[in-house]
Amino acid sequence: MRQILLVFRAVILSVTVLFIVPFFAWAQSPVTIEVKTVLASSEGNNLDPRLSEMADELKNLFRYTSYRLLGSDKLTLKPHQTDELSLPGSRRLQITHRGISNQRVELHLKMFKKRKNIFETKIRQNKHSSLIVGGPRYK
């Protein structure tokens, strides 16, 4: 089986933002997902050098002036497999690989704060596309 690489960036602004970028799509292949957690604020004018590849996108989408990488995680999911990542603010992000259909990766995303489901969506992504989803404030 070939692996599919997804870049999944969770940006903690005063909201949580999720970027998903599938690079390859092969039917029923596992996907590798990278989750980047970023703290953004309007204090200062700093850009973490580890975020340089997404600097233009962040600056065009948001009015924040400072972005700092808080963490980065990778996980690999087989079709119909679920995994969960910890996010700041006692949050957890659950990602389920629902399969690949018509060259699109299908994912089910859920975010929890403690035991409460605070966000849920299903997405289908073409390769090299991005998805941005706003979520709850952080601090």
ABEGO torsion letter per residue (X at the ends): XBBBBBBBBBBBBABBBBBBBBABBBBGBBBBBBBBBBBBBABEBBBBAAAAAAAAAAAAABABABBBBABBBBBBBBBGBBBBBBBBGGBBBBBBBAEBBGGBBBBBBBBBBEABBABBBBBBBBBGBBBBBBBBBBX
